[in-house]
Amino acid sequence: MDETYHFDPIDREQVRMLRQLTPGQRIRRLLDARELAVGLHRGRLRRRYRDLSPREINLKVLEELAHAERARSRP
């Protein structure tokens, strides 16, 4: 079985809508999506490590991001 990830099909309507945005609006969308993703990670870590402070949770988020980046850059 091929476990290689393949991109989802292009949502042409979504692309059309994004093309109508200014560059600043596109960046805002990107930042909003990033904020959502990090918030979801933070929430998961808060549930798992209930005794950690917000600072420690943020450090855990950074650790996970660094780990993911290292794993992704391996051949």
C-alpha beads as a LAMMPS data file, in Angstrom:
LAMMPS data file: protein, C-alpha beads

75 atoms
74 bonds

1 atom types
1 bond types

-500.0 500.0 xlo xhi
-500.0 500.0 ylo yhi
-500.0 500.0 zlo zhi

Masses

1 110.0

Atoms # bond

1 1 1 0.000 0.000 0.000
2 1 1 1.351 3.432 -0.977
3 1 1 1.326 5.641 2.139
4 1 1 2.712 8.717 0.400
5 1 1 0.515 11.739 0.968
6 1 1 -1.027 13.168 -2.144
7 1 1 -2.534 16.628 -2.184
8 1 1 -6.285 16.900 -2.024
9 1 1 -7.994 17.932 -5.253
10 1 1 -7.984 21.662 -5.975
11 1 1 -11.101 23.476 -4.853
12 1 1 -11.499 25.768 -7.835
13 1 1 -14.127 27.908 -6.102
14 1 1 -11.790 28.468 -3.153
15 1 1 -8.956 29.417 -5.521
16 1 1 -11.250 31.847 -7.341
17 1 1 -12.216 33.485 -4.060
18 1 1 -8.595 33.739 -2.892
19 1 1 -7.520 35.332 -6.171
20 1 1 -9.962 38.170 -5.514
21 1 1 -8.250 39.056 -2.232
22 1 1 -5.507 41.631 -1.935
23 1 1 -2.057 40.355 -0.923
24 1 1 -2.638 41.745 2.572
25 1 1 -5.929 39.884 2.875
26 1 1 -4.252 36.661 1.754
27 1 1 -1.555 37.085 4.389
28 1 1 -4.240 37.768 7.016
29 1 1 -5.974 34.492 6.048
30 1 1 -2.669 32.637 6.348
31 1 1 -1.974 34.120 9.768
32 1 1 -5.506 33.328 10.948
33 1 1 -5.086 29.700 9.845
34 1 1 -1.739 29.490 11.638
35 1 1 -3.267 30.948 14.805
36 1 1 -6.046 28.355 14.670
37 1 1 -3.589 25.480 14.202
38 1 1 -1.349 26.625 17.064
39 1 1 -4.408 27.158 19.279
40 1 1 -5.555 23.610 18.600
41 1 1 -2.113 22.271 19.536
42 1 1 -2.100 24.392 22.689
43 1 1 -5.534 23.101 23.698
44 1 1 -4.495 19.491 23.186
45 1 1 -1.361 20.018 25.257
46 1 1 -3.328 21.793 28.027
47 1 1 -5.624 18.773 28.310
48 1 1 -2.673 16.390 28.357
49 1 1 -0.458 18.395 30.751
50 1 1 -2.953 20.060 33.106
51 1 1 -0.253 21.041 35.612
52 1 1 1.885 23.110 33.183
53 1 1 1.846 26.890 33.088
54 1 1 0.906 28.746 29.886
55 1 1 4.612 29.462 29.318
56 1 1 5.467 25.769 29.630
57 1 1 2.638 24.865 27.246
58 1 1 4.018 27.362 24.724
59 1 1 7.455 25.777 25.052
60 1 1 5.891 22.352 24.406
61 1 1 4.239 23.751 21.251
62 1 1 7.644 24.979 20.061
63 1 1 9.200 21.586 20.871
64 1 1 6.550 19.826 18.775
65 1 1 7.061 22.209 15.861
66 1 1 10.833 21.697 15.998
67 1 1 10.381 17.919 16.143
68 1 1 8.007 17.977 13.168
69 1 1 10.457 20.093 11.173
70 1 1 13.336 17.716 11.932
71 1 1 11.213 14.687 10.981
72 1 1 10.126 16.347 7.758
73 1 1 13.671 17.244 6.704
74 1 1 14.970 13.683 7.010
75 1 1 15.502 11.803 3.747

Bonds

1 1 1 2
2 1 2 3
3 1 3 4
4 1 4 5
5 1 5 6
6 1 6 7
7 1 7 8
8 1 8 9
9 1 9 10
10 1 10 11
11 1 11 12
12 1 12 13
13 1 13 14
14 1 14 15
15 1 15 16
16 1 16 17
17 1 17 18
18 1 18 19
19 1 19 20
20 1 20 21
21 1 21 22
22 1 22 23
23 1 23 24
24 1 24 25
25 1 25 26
26 1 26 27
27 1 27 28
28 1 28 29
29 1 29 30
30 1 30 31
31 1 31 32
32 1 32 33
33 1 33 34
34 1 34 35
35 1 35 36
36 1 36 37
37 1 37 38
38 1 38 39
39 1 39 40
40 1 40 41
41 1 41 42
42 1 42 43
43 1 43 44
44 1 44 45
45 1 45 46
46 1 46 47
47 1 47 48
48 1 48 49
49 1 49 50
50 1 50 51
51 1 51 52
52 1 52 53
53 1 53 54
54 1 54 55
55 1 55 56
56 1 56 57
57 1 57 58
58 1 58 59
59 1 59 60
60 1 60 61
61 1 61 62
62 1 62 63
63 1 63 64
64 1 64 65
65 1 65 66
66 1 66 67
67 1 67 68
68 1 68 69
69 1 69 70
70 1 70 71
71 1 71 72
72 1 72 73
73 1 73 74
74 1 74 75
